[in-house]
Amino acid sequence: MARSRIKNEDQYDALRDKGYSKEKAARIANTPDAGKKGGKAKPYEEWTKEELYEQAKNVDIDGRSKMKKDELITALRNN
């Protein structure tokens, strides 16, 4: 059964099977690039210590000012 307003029928059906409402499944299935892996950030190991510190500051990690680079990476990953 073709639904003219649904751009990705397979994704819509899969979402409905998972229990999503018709409206939510349609919104997701009609979103460009929905279901594709996002995020193009490089691994933390490639960040500078300053970049890691700023990220730790953004997520409010306590003790960040005294952490070494590897400690910042661990703290960010465990946050």
PDB file with SEQRES, HELIX, SHEET and CRYST1 records, atoms N, CA, C and O in Angstrom:
SEQRES   1 A   79  MET ALA ARG SER ARG ILE LYS ASN GLU ASP GLN TYR ASP          
SEQRES   2 A   79  ALA LEU ARG ASP LYS GLY TYR SER LYS GLU LYS ALA ALA          
SEQRES   3 A   79  ARG ILE ALA ASN THR PRO ASP ALA GLY LYS LYS GLY GLY          
SEQRES   4 A   79  LYS ALA LYS PRO TYR GLU GLU TRP THR LYS GLU GLU LEU          
SEQRES   5 A   79  TYR GLU GLN ALA LYS ASN VAL ASP ILE ASP GLY ARG SER          
SEQRES   6 A   79  LYS MET LYS LYS ASP GLU LEU ILE THR ALA LEU ARG ASN          
SEQRES   7 A   79  ASN                                                          
HELIX    1 AA1 GLU A    9  ASP A   17  1                                   9    
HELIX    2 AA2 LYS A   22  ALA A   29  1                                   8    
HELIX    3 AA3 TYR A   44  GLU A   46  5                                   3    
HELIX    4 AA4 LYS A   49  ASN A   58  1                                  10    
HELIX    5 AA5 ARG A   64  LYS A   66  5                                   3    
HELIX    6 AA6 LYS A   69  ARG A   77  1                                   9    
CRYST1    1.000    1.000    1.000  90.00  90.00  90.00 P 1           1          
ATOM      1  N   MET A   1       0.843  -1.180   0.000  1.00  0.00           N  
ATOM      2  CA  MET A   1       0.000   0.000   0.000  1.00  0.00           C  
ATOM      3  C   MET A   1       0.888   1.242   0.000  1.00  0.00           C  
ATOM      4  O   MET A   1       1.536   1.525   1.007  1.00  0.00           O  
ATOM      5  N   ALA A   2       0.932   1.964  -1.064  1.00  0.00           N  
ATOM      6  CA  ALA A   2       1.777   3.147  -1.181  1.00  0.00           C  
ATOM      7  C   ALA A   2       1.126   4.335  -0.489  1.00  0.00           C  
ATOM      8  O   ALA A   2      -0.060   4.609  -0.670  1.00  0.00           O  
ATOM      9  N   ARG A   3       1.910   5.018   0.289  1.00  0.00           N  
ATOM     10  CA  ARG A   3       1.445   6.221   0.976  1.00  0.00           C  
ATOM     11  C   ARG A   3       2.164   7.389   0.321  1.00  0.00           C  
ATOM     12  O   ARG A   3       3.376   7.532   0.483  1.00  0.00           O  
ATOM     13  N   SER A   4       1.457   8.210  -0.402  1.00  0.00           N  
ATOM     14  CA  SER A   4       2.090   9.264  -1.198  1.00  0.00           C  
ATOM     15  C   SER A   4       2.838  10.278  -0.346  1.00  0.00           C  
ATOM     16  O   SER A   4       3.753  10.938  -0.839  1.00  0.00           O  
ATOM     17  N   ARG A   5       2.469  10.414   0.917  1.00  0.00           N  
ATOM     18  CA  ARG A   5       3.125  11.412   1.767  1.00  0.00           C  
ATOM     19  C   ARG A   5       4.350  10.859   2.485  1.00  0.00           C  
ATOM     20  O   ARG A   5       5.065  11.615   3.142  1.00  0.00           O  
ATOM     21  N   ILE A   6       4.604   9.569   2.377  1.00  0.00           N  
ATOM     22  CA  ILE A   6       5.744   8.943   3.049  1.00  0.00           C  
ATOM     23  C   ILE A   6       6.865   8.750   2.033  1.00  0.00           C  
ATOM     24  O   ILE A   6       6.681   8.108   0.998  1.00  0.00           O  
ATOM     25  N   LYS A   7       8.037   9.322   2.350  1.00  0.00           N  
ATOM     26  CA  LYS A   7       9.167   9.245   1.419  1.00  0.00           C  
ATOM     27  C   LYS A   7       9.927   7.926   1.537  1.00  0.00           C  
ATOM     28  O   LYS A   7      10.418   7.404   0.536  1.00  0.00           O  
ATOM     29  N   ASN A   8      10.027   7.388   2.743  1.00  0.00           N  
ATOM     30  CA  ASN A   8      10.780   6.148   2.957  1.00  0.00           C  
ATOM     31  C   ASN A   8       9.833   5.117   3.572  1.00  0.00           C  
ATOM     32  O   ASN A   8       9.727   5.005   4.793  1.00  0.00           O  
ATOM     33  N   GLU A   9       9.151   4.372   2.711  1.00  0.00           N  
ATOM     34  CA  GLU A   9       8.134   3.402   3.142  1.00  0.00           C  
ATOM     35  C   GLU A   9       8.712   2.327   4.066  1.00  0.00           C  
ATOM     36  O   GLU A   9       8.099   1.980   5.076  1.00  0.00           O  
ATOM     37  N   ASP A  10       9.883   1.802   3.722  1.00  0.00           N  
ATOM     38  CA  ASP A  10      10.478   0.734   4.530  1.00  0.00           C  
ATOM     39  C   ASP A  10      10.780   1.217   5.941  1.00  0.00           C  
ATOM     40  O   ASP A  10      10.503   0.523   6.920  1.00  0.00           O  
ATOM     41  N   GLN A  11      11.345   2.403   6.032  1.00  0.00           N  
ATOM     42  CA  GLN A  11      11.660   2.950   7.345  1.00  0.00           C  
ATOM     43  C   GLN A  11      10.375   3.219   8.135  1.00  0.00           C  
ATOM     44  O   GLN A  11      10.310   2.945   9.334  1.00  0.00           O  
ATOM     45  N   TYR A  12       9.362   3.754   7.463  1.00  0.00           N  
ATOM     46  CA  TYR A  12       8.082   4.017   8.107  1.00  0.00           C  
ATOM     47  C   TYR A  12       7.511   2.723   8.690  1.00  0.00           C  
ATOM     48  O   TYR A  12       7.104   2.687   9.851  1.00  0.00           O  
ATOM     49  N   ASP A  13       7.485   1.668   7.885  1.00  0.00           N  
ATOM     50  CA  ASP A  13       6.939   0.386   8.336  1.00  0.00           C  
ATOM     51  C   ASP A  13       7.737  -0.179   9.516  1.00  0.00           C  
ATOM     52  O   ASP A  13       7.156  -0.716  10.459  1.00  0.00           O  
ATOM     53  N   ALA A  14       9.047  -0.059   9.463  1.00  0.00           N  
ATOM     54  CA  ALA A  14       9.893  -0.562  10.551  1.00  0.00           C  
ATOM     55  C   ALA A  14       9.610   0.205  11.846  1.00  0.00           C  
ATOM     56  O   ALA A  14       9.552  -0.390  12.922  1.00  0.00           O  
ATOM     57  N   LEU A  15       9.439   1.499  11.741  1.00  0.00           N  
ATOM     58  CA  LEU A  15       9.147   2.310  12.923  1.00  0.00           C  
ATOM     59  C   LEU A  15       7.770   1.979  13.492  1.00  0.00           C  
ATOM     60  O   LEU A  15       7.597   1.915  14.709  1.00  0.00           O  
ATOM     61  N   ARG A  16       6.803   1.770  12.621  1.00  0.00           N  
ATOM     62  CA  ARG A  16       5.460   1.382  13.081  1.00  0.00           C  
ATOM     63  C   ARG A  16       5.517   0.031  13.782  1.00  0.00           C  
ATOM     64  O   ARG A  16       4.847  -0.176  14.793  1.00  0.00           O  
ATOM     65  N   ASP A  17       6.322  -0.892  13.243  1.00  0.00           N  
ATOM     66  CA  ASP A  17       6.473  -2.209  13.876  1.00  0.00           C  
ATOM     67  C   ASP A  17       7.090  -2.096  15.270  1.00  0.00           C  
ATOM     68  O   ASP A  17       6.827  -2.926  16.140  1.00  0.00           O  
ATOM     69  N   LYS A  18       7.910  -1.066  15.473  1.00  0.00           N  
ATOM     70  CA  LYS A  18       8.533  -0.842  16.780  1.00  0.00           C  
ATOM     71  C   LYS A  18       7.589  -0.137  17.748  1.00  0.00           C  
ATOM     72  O   LYS A  18       7.916   0.041  18.922  1.00  0.00           O  
ATOM     73  N   GLY A  19       6.417   0.263  17.256  1.00  0.00           N  
ATOM     74  CA  GLY A  19       5.445   0.895  18.137  1.00  0.00           C  
ATOM     75  C   GLY A  19       5.349   2.403  18.033  1.00  0.00           C  
ATOM     76  O   GLY A  19       4.629   3.028  18.811  1.00  0.00           O  
ATOM     77  N   TYR A  20       6.060   3.000  17.089  1.00  0.00           N  
ATOM     78  CA  TYR A  20       5.972   4.443  16.912  1.00  0.00           C  
ATOM     79  C   TYR A  20       4.578   4.805  16.386  1.00  0.00           C  
ATOM     80  O   TYR A  20       3.954   4.029  15.663  1.00  0.00           O  
ATOM     81  N   SER A  21       4.106   5.991  16.762  1.00  0.00           N  
ATOM     82  CA  SER A  21       2.819   6.451  16.242  1.00  0.00           C  
ATOM     83  C   SER A  21       2.947   6.723  14.749  1.00  0.00           C  
ATOM     84  O   SER A  21       4.052   6.886  14.230  1.00  0.00           O  
ATOM     85  N   LYS A  22       1.812   6.771  14.067  1.00  0.00           N  
ATOM     86  CA  LYS A  22       1.825   7.048  12.628  1.00  0.00           C  
ATOM     87  C   LYS A  22       2.488   8.397  12.352  1.00  0.00           C  
ATOM     88  O   LYS A  22       3.283   8.535  11.423  1.00  0.00           O  
ATOM     89  N   GLU A  23       2.148   9.380  13.171  1.00  0.00           N  
ATOM     90  CA  GLU A  23       2.695  10.725  12.963  1.00  0.00           C  
ATOM     91  C   GLU A  23       4.202  10.768  13.153  1.00  0.00           C  
ATOM     92  O   GLU A  23       4.921  11.326  12.324  1.00  0.00           O  
ATOM     93  N   LYS A  24       4.683  10.176  14.246  1.00  0.00           N  
ATOM     94  CA  LYS A  24       6.123  10.202  14.517  1.00  0.00           C  
ATOM     95  C   LYS A  24       6.897   9.395  13.475  1.00  0.00           C  
ATOM     96  O   LYS A  24       7.952   9.828  13.013  1.00  0.00           O  
ATOM     97  N   ALA A  25       6.383   8.238  13.109  1.00  0.00           N  
ATOM     98  CA  ALA A  25       7.034   7.415  12.088  1.00  0.00           C  
ATOM     99  C   ALA A  25       7.103   8.171  10.760  1.00  0.00           C  
ATOM    100  O   ALA A  25       8.117   8.114  10.064  1.00  0.00           O  
ATOM    101  N   ALA A  26       6.034   8.874  10.413  1.00  0.00           N  
ATOM    102  CA  ALA A  26       6.016   9.638   9.165  1.00  0.00           C  
ATOM    103  C   ALA A  26       7.026  10.780   9.209  1.00  0.00           C  
ATOM    104  O   ALA A  26       7.725  11.027   8.226  1.00  0.00           O  
ATOM    105  N   ARG A  27       7.107  11.478  10.342  1.00  0.00           N  
ATOM    106  CA  ARG A  27       8.078  12.583  10.461  1.00  0.00           C  
ATOM    107  C   ARG A  27       9.497  12.079  10.260  1.00  0.00           C  
ATOM    108  O   ARG A  27      10.283  12.684   9.531  1.00  0.00           O  
ATOM    109  N   ILE A  28       9.820  10.973  10.908  1.00  0.00           N  
ATOM    110  CA  ILE A  28      11.176  10.421  10.805  1.00  0.00           C  
ATOM    111  C   ILE A  28      11.442   9.927   9.385  1.00  0.00           C  
ATOM    112  O   ILE A  28      12.497  10.204   8.814  1.00  0.00           O  
ATOM    113  N   ALA A  29      10.485   9.196   8.819  1.00  0.00           N  
ATOM    114  CA  ALA A  29      10.668   8.627   7.475  1.00  0.00           C  
ATOM    115  C   ALA A  29      10.744   9.701   6.398  1.00  0.00           C  
ATOM    116  O   ALA A  29      11.290   9.460   5.321  1.00  0.00           O  
ATOM    117  N   ASN A  30      10.208  10.874   6.675  1.00  0.00           N  
ATOM    118  CA  ASN A  30      10.239  11.966   5.695  1.00  0.00           C  
ATOM    119  C   ASN A  30      11.407  12.919   5.898  1.00  0.00           C  
ATOM    120  O   ASN A  30      11.563  13.873   5.136  1.00  0.00           O  
ATOM    121  N   THR A  31      12.225  12.680   6.907  1.00  0.00           N  
ATOM    122  CA  THR A  31      13.381  13.527   7.168  1.00  0.00           C  
ATOM    123  C   THR A  31      14.520  13.141   6.227  1.00  0.00           C  
ATOM    124  O   THR A  31      14.868  11.964   6.135  1.00  0.00           O  
ATOM    125  N   PRO A  32      15.106  14.115   5.526  1.00  0.00           N  
ATOM    126  CA  PRO A  32      16.234  13.785   4.650  1.00  0.00           C  
ATOM    127  C   PRO A  32      17.380  13.170   5.456  1.00  0.00           C  
ATOM    128  O   PRO A  32      17.715  13.650   6.539  1.00  0.00           O  
ATOM    129  N   ASP A  33      17.961  12.133   4.930  1.00  0.00           N  
ATOM    130  CA  ASP A  33      19.096  11.438   5.547  1.00  0.00           C  
ATOM    131  C   ASP A  33      18.763  10.769   6.871  1.00  0.00           C  
ATOM    132  O   ASP A  33      19.673  10.417   7.621  1.00  0.00           O  
ATOM    133  N   ALA A  34      17.480  10.583   7.180  1.00  0.00           N  
ATOM    134  CA  ALA A  34      17.115   9.914   8.429  1.00  0.00           C  
ATOM    135  C   ALA A  34      17.655   8.493   8.409  1.00  0.00           C  
ATOM    136  O   ALA A  34      17.589   7.805   7.390  1.00  0.00           O  
ATOM    137  N   GLY A  35      18.180   8.069   9.526  1.00  0.00           N  
ATOM    138  CA  GLY A  35      18.701   6.716   9.625  1.00  0.00           C  
ATOM    139  C   GLY A  35      20.156   6.583   9.241  1.00  0.00           C  
ATOM    140  O   GLY A  35      20.751   5.525   9.448  1.00  0.00           O  
ATOM    141  N   LYS A  36      20.747   7.630   8.686  1.00  0.00           N  
ATOM    142  CA  LYS A  36      22.164   7.579   8.350  1.00  0.00           C  
ATOM    143  C   LYS A  36      22.972   7.983   9.570  1.00  0.00           C  
ATOM    144  O   LYS A  36      22.534   8.789  10.391  1.00  0.00           O  
ATOM    145  N   LYS A  37      24.136   7.418   9.668  1.00  0.00           N  
ATOM    146  CA  LYS A  37      25.003   7.723  10.792  1.00  0.00           C  
ATOM    147  C   LYS A  37      25.398   9.185  10.738  1.00  0.00           C  
ATOM    148  O   LYS A  37      25.809   9.695   9.695  1.00  0.00           O  
ATOM    149  N   GLY A  38      25.271   9.832  11.839  1.00  0.00           N  
ATOM    150  CA  GLY A  38      25.608  11.257  11.913  1.00  0.00           C  
ATOM    151  C   GLY A  38      26.941  11.464  12.588  1.00  0.00           C  
ATOM    152  O   GLY A  38      27.672  10.514  12.868  1.00  0.00           O  
ATOM    153  N   GLY A  39      27.245  12.717  12.846  1.00  0.00           N  
ATOM    154  CA  GLY A  39      28.450  13.043  13.577  1.00  0.00           C  
ATOM    155  C   GLY A  39      29.716  12.807  12.786  1.00  0.00           C  
ATOM    156  O   GLY A  39      30.007  11.681  12.382  1.00  0.00           O  
ATOM    157  N   LYS A  40      30.441  13.832  12.574  1.00  0.00           N  
ATOM    158  CA  LYS A  40      31.682  13.721  11.831  1.00  0.00           C  
ATOM    159  C   LYS A  40      32.874  14.138  12.699  1.00  0.00           C  
ATOM    160  O   LYS A  40      33.950  14.460  12.196  1.00  0.00           O  
ATOM    161  N   ALA A  41      32.650  14.121  14.002  1.00  0.00           N  
ATOM    162  CA  ALA A  41      33.716  14.546  14.909  1.00  0.00           C  
ATOM    163  C   ALA A  41      34.860  13.537  14.895  1.00  0.00           C  
ATOM    164  O   ALA A  41      34.642  12.329  14.802  1.00  0.00           O  
ATOM    165  N   LYS A  42      36.066  14.050  14.987  1.00  0.00           N  
ATOM    166  CA  LYS A  42      37.230  13.173  15.047  1.00  0.00           C  
ATOM    167  C   LYS A  42      37.315  12.555  16.442  1.00  0.00           C  
ATOM    168  O   LYS A  42      36.748  13.101  17.388  1.00  0.00           O  
ATOM    169  N   PRO A  43      38.009  11.434  16.587  1.00  0.00           N  
ATOM    170  CA  PRO A  43      38.132  10.794  17.906  1.00  0.00           C  
ATOM    171  C   PRO A  43      38.825  11.725  18.902  1.00  0.00           C  
ATOM    172  O   PRO A  43      39.657  12.551  18.527  1.00  0.00           O  
ATOM    173  N   TYR A  44      38.466  11.575  20.171  1.00  0.00           N  
ATOM    174  CA  TYR A  44      39.060  12.419  21.215  1.00  0.00           C  
ATOM    175  C   TYR A  44      40.584  12.392  21.192  1.00  0.00           C  
ATOM    176  O   TYR A  44      41.224  13.394  21.511  1.00  0.00           O  
ATOM    177  N   GLU A  45      41.172  11.260  20.819  1.00  0.00           N  
ATOM    178  CA  GLU A  45      42.635  11.164  20.791  1.00  0.00           C  
ATOM    179  C   GLU A  45      43.261  12.165  19.823  1.00  0.00           C  
ATOM    180  O   GLU A  45      44.432  12.517  19.969  1.00  0.00           O  
ATOM    181  N   GLU A  46      42.499  12.620  18.846  1.00  0.00           N  
ATOM    182  CA  GLU A  46      43.012  13.590  17.878  1.00  0.00           C  
ATOM    183  C   GLU A  46      42.736  15.036  18.291  1.00  0.00           C  
ATOM    184  O   GLU A  46      43.194  15.962  17.623  1.00  0.00           O  
ATOM    185  N   TRP A  47      42.001  15.241  19.373  1.00  0.00           N  
ATOM    186  CA  TRP A  47      41.719  16.586  19.861  1.00  0.00           C  
ATOM    187  C   TRP A  47      42.924  17.102  20.642  1.00  0.00           C  
ATOM    188  O   TRP A  47      43.701  16.316  21.184  1.00  0.00           O  
ATOM    189  N   THR A  48      43.075  18.407  20.697  1.00  0.00           N  
ATOM    190  CA  THR A  48      44.110  18.990  21.547  1.00  0.00           C  
ATOM    191  C   THR A  48      43.613  18.971  22.988  1.00  0.00           C  
ATOM    192  O   THR A  48      42.419  18.812  23.242  1.00  0.00           O  
ATOM    193  N   LYS A  49      44.529  19.133  23.916  1.00  0.00           N  
ATOM    194  CA  LYS A  49      44.140  19.180  25.325  1.00  0.00           C  
ATOM    195  C   LYS A  49      43.188  20.359  25.563  1.00  0.00           C  
ATOM    196  O   LYS A  49      42.253  20.257  26.358  1.00  0.00           O  
ATOM    197  N   GLU A  50      43.428  21.457  24.883  1.00  0.00           N  
ATOM    198  CA  GLU A  50      42.579  22.641  25.035  1.00  0.00           C  
ATOM    199  C   GLU A  50      41.157  22.367  24.544  1.00  0.00           C  
ATOM    200  O   GLU A  50      40.187  22.796  25.168  1.00  0.00           O  
ATOM    201  N   GLU A  51      41.038  21.648  23.420  1.00  0.00           N  
ATOM    202  CA  GLU A  51      39.713  21.295  22.903  1.00  0.00           C  
ATOM    203  C   GLU A  51      38.987  20.363  23.871  1.00  0.00           C  
ATOM    204  O   GLU A  51      37.790  20.515  24.118  1.00  0.00           O  
ATOM    205  N   LEU A  52      39.725  19.402  24.412  1.00  0.00           N  
ATOM    206  CA  LEU A  52      39.140  18.480  25.376  1.00  0.00           C  
ATOM    207  C   LEU A  52      38.687  19.226  26.628  1.00  0.00           C  
ATOM    208  O   LEU A  52      37.611  18.959  27.163  1.00  0.00           O  
ATOM    209  N   TYR A  53      39.512  20.159  27.090  1.00  0.00           N  
ATOM    210  CA  TYR A  53      39.164  20.953  28.264  1.00  0.00           C  
ATOM    211  C   TYR A  53      37.877  21.736  28.025  1.00  0.00           C  
ATOM    212  O   TYR A  53      37.003  21.774  28.891  1.00  0.00           O  
ATOM    213  N   GLU A  54      37.758  22.357  26.860  1.00  0.00           N  
ATOM    214  CA  GLU A  54      36.549  23.133  26.541  1.00  0.00           C  
ATOM    215  C   GLU A  54      35.316  22.231  26.499  1.00  0.00           C  
ATOM    216  O   GLU A  54      34.244  22.613  26.966  1.00  0.00           O  
ATOM    217  N   GLN A  55      35.475  21.038  25.938  1.00  0.00           N  
ATOM    218  CA  GLN A  55      34.351  20.097  25.906  1.00  0.00           C  
ATOM    219  C   GLN A  55      33.988  19.669  27.324  1.00  0.00           C  
ATOM    220  O   GLN A  55      32.808  19.586  27.665  1.00  0.00           O  
ATOM    221  N   ALA A  56      34.987  19.398  28.146  1.00  0.00           N  
ATOM    222  CA  ALA A  56      34.736  19.024  29.546  1.00  0.00           C  
ATOM    223  C   ALA A  56      34.049  20.166  30.290  1.00  0.00           C  
ATOM    224  O   ALA A  56      33.189  19.936  31.139  1.00  0.00           O  
ATOM    225  N   LYS A  57      34.431  21.375  29.969  1.00  0.00           N  
ATOM    226  CA  LYS A  57      33.794  22.556  30.565  1.00  0.00           C  
ATOM    227  C   LYS A  57      32.330  22.635  30.125  1.00  0.00           C  
ATOM    228  O   LYS A  57      31.449  22.931  30.933  1.00  0.00           O  
ATOM    229  N   ASN A  58      32.077  22.371  28.846  1.00  0.00           N  
ATOM    230  CA  ASN A  58      30.710  22.427  28.324  1.00  0.00           C  
ATOM    231  C   ASN A  58      29.786  21.438  29.013  1.00  0.00           C  
ATOM    232  O   ASN A  58      28.605  21.722  29.214  1.00  0.00           O  
ATOM    233  N   VAL A  59      30.320  20.273  29.377  1.00  0.00           N  
ATOM    234  CA  VAL A  59      29.490  19.257  30.028  1.00  0.00           C  
ATOM    235  C   VAL A  59      29.696  19.239  31.538  1.00  0.00           C  
ATOM    236  O   VAL A  59      29.220  18.335  32.224  1.00  0.00           O  
ATOM    237  N   ASP A  60      30.401  20.236  32.051  1.00  0.00           N  
ATOM    238  CA  ASP A  60      30.558  20.474  33.490  1.00  0.00           C  
ATOM    239  C   ASP A  60      31.195  19.313  34.236  1.00  0.00           C  
ATOM    240  O   ASP A  60      30.640  18.814  35.215  1.00  0.00           O  
ATOM    241  N   ILE A  61      32.365  18.884  33.767  1.00  0.00           N  
ATOM    242  CA  ILE A  61      33.115  17.818  34.441  1.00  0.00           C  
ATOM    243  C   ILE A  61      33.961  18.452  35.542  1.00  0.00           C  
ATOM    244  O   ILE A  61      34.781  19.336  35.291  1.00  0.00           O  
ATOM    245  N   ASP A  62      33.741  17.978  36.764  1.00  0.00           N  
ATOM    246  CA  ASP A  62      34.491  18.492  37.907  1.00  0.00           C  
ATOM    247  C   ASP A  62      35.949  18.060  37.845  1.00  0.00           C  
ATOM    248  O   ASP A  62      36.251  16.950  37.407  1.00  0.00           O  
ATOM    249  N   GLY A  63      36.856  18.933  38.283  1.00  0.00           N  
ATOM    250  CA  GLY A  63      38.273  18.627  38.351  1.00  0.00           C  
ATOM    251  C   GLY A  63      38.999  18.686  37.029  1.00  0.00           C  
ATOM    252  O   GLY A  63      40.156  18.275  36.937  1.00  0.00           O  
ATOM    253  N   ARG A  64      38.339  19.190  36.003  1.00  0.00           N  
ATOM    254  CA  ARG A  64      38.923  19.194  34.654  1.00  0.00           C  
ATOM    255  C   ARG A  64      40.212  20.004  34.560  1.00  0.00           C  
ATOM    256  O   ARG A  64      41.082  19.684  33.751  1.00  0.00           O  
ATOM    257  N   SER A  65      40.344  21.040  35.370  1.00  0.00           N  
ATOM    258  CA  SER A  65      41.523  21.906  35.259  1.00  0.00           C  
ATOM    259  C   SER A  65      42.811  21.198  35.667  1.00  0.00           C  
ATOM    260  O   SER A  65      43.899  21.616  35.273  1.00  0.00           O  
ATOM    261  N   LYS A  66      42.697  20.138  36.447  1.00  0.00           N  
ATOM    262  CA  LYS A  66      43.880  19.411  36.900  1.00  0.00           C  
ATOM    263  C   LYS A  66      44.116  18.125  36.117  1.00  0.00           C  
ATOM    264  O   LYS A  66      45.056  17.386  36.408  1.00  0.00           O  
ATOM    265  N   MET A  67      43.265  17.851  35.123  1.00  0.00           N  
ATOM    266  CA  MET A  67      43.368  16.589  34.388  1.00  0.00           C  
ATOM    267  C   MET A  67      44.363  16.668  33.244  1.00  0.00           C  
ATOM    268  O   MET A  67      44.527  17.707  32.605  1.00  0.00           O  
ATOM    269  N   LYS A  68      45.023  15.540  33.000  1.00  0.00           N  
ATOM    270  CA  LYS A  68      45.880  15.389  31.830  1.00  0.00           C  
ATOM    271  C   LYS A  68      44.981  15.020  30.650  1.00  0.00           C  
ATOM    272  O   LYS A  68      43.796  14.741  30.826  1.00  0.00           O  
ATOM    273  N   LYS A  69      45.548  15.022  29.465  1.00  0.00           N  
ATOM    274  CA  LYS A  69      44.780  14.752  28.259  1.00  0.00           C  
ATOM    275  C   LYS A  69      44.051  13.407  28.344  1.00  0.00           C  
ATOM    276  O   LYS A  69      42.854  13.334  28.065  1.00  0.00           O  
ATOM    277  N   ASP A  70      44.759  12.351  28.723  1.00  0.00           N  
ATOM    278  CA  ASP A  70      44.119  11.031  28.791  1.00  0.00           C  
ATOM    279  C   ASP A  70      43.028  10.978  29.850  1.00  0.00           C  
ATOM    280  O   ASP A  70      42.050  10.247  29.694  1.00  0.00           O  
ATOM    281  N   GLU A  71      43.184  11.738  30.915  1.00  0.00           N  
ATOM    282  CA  GLU A  71      42.151  11.796  31.951  1.00  0.00           C  
ATOM    283  C   GLU A  71      40.911  12.545  31.452  1.00  0.00           C  
ATOM    284  O   GLU A  71      39.784  12.172  31.775  1.00  0.00           O  
ATOM    285  N   LEU A  72      41.126  13.596  30.670  1.00  0.00           N  
ATOM    286  CA  LEU A  72      39.996  14.319  30.075  1.00  0.00           C  
ATOM    287  C   LEU A  72      39.219  13.411  29.128  1.00  0.00           C  
ATOM    288  O   LEU A  72      37.988  13.413  29.123  1.00  0.00           O  
ATOM    289  N   ILE A  73      39.943  12.637  28.331  1.00  0.00           N  
ATOM    290  CA  ILE A  73      39.283  11.707  27.406  1.00  0.00           C  
ATOM    291  C   ILE A  73      38.425  10.701  28.174  1.00  0.00           C  
ATOM    292  O   ILE A  73      37.271  10.463  27.819  1.00  0.00           O  
ATOM    293  N   THR A  74      38.992  10.117  29.222  1.00  0.00           N  
ATOM    294  CA  THR A  74      38.259   9.152  30.018  1.00  0.00           C  
ATOM    295  C   THR A  74      37.034   9.792  30.652  1.00  0.00           C  
ATOM    296  O   THR A  74      35.950   9.210  30.641  1.00  0.00           O  
ATOM    297  N   ALA A  75      37.203  10.975  31.200  1.00  0.00           N  
ATOM    298  CA  ALA A  75      36.084  11.664  31.851  1.00  0.00           C  
ATOM    299  C   ALA A  75      34.979  11.986  30.852  1.00  0.00           C  
ATOM    300  O   ALA A  75      33.798  11.834  31.163  1.00  0.00           O  
ATOM    301  N   LEU A  76      35.352  12.429  29.658  1.00  0.00           N  
ATOM    302  CA  LEU A  76      34.351  12.739  28.631  1.00  0.00           C  
ATOM    303  C   LEU A  76      33.602  11.487  28.187  1.00  0.00           C  
ATOM    304  O   LEU A  76      32.389  11.521  27.980  1.00  0.00           O  
ATOM    305  N   ARG A  77      34.311  10.413  28.046  1.00  0.00           N  
ATOM    306  CA  ARG A  77      33.668   9.173  27.597  1.00  0.00           C  
ATOM    307  C   ARG A  77      32.761   8.574  28.665  1.00  0.00           C  
ATOM    308  O   ARG A  77      31.792   7.888  28.342  1.00  0.00           O  
ATOM    309  N   ASN A  78      33.064   8.824  29.907  1.00  0.00           N  
ATOM    310  CA  ASN A  78      32.276   8.246  31.010  1.00  0.00           C  
ATOM    311  C   ASN A  78      31.199   9.202  31.512  1.00  0.00           C  
ATOM    312  O   ASN A  78      30.474   8.884  32.454  1.00  0.00           O  
ATOM    313  N   ASN A  79      31.099  10.339  30.902  1.00  0.00           N  
ATOM    314  CA  ASN A  79      30.113  11.326  31.347  1.00  0.00           C  
ATOM    315  C   ASN A  79      28.762  11.029  30.776  1.00  0.00           C  
ATOM    316  O   ASN A  79      27.805  11.756  31.043  1.00  0.00           O  
TER     317      ASN A  79                                                      
END                                                                             
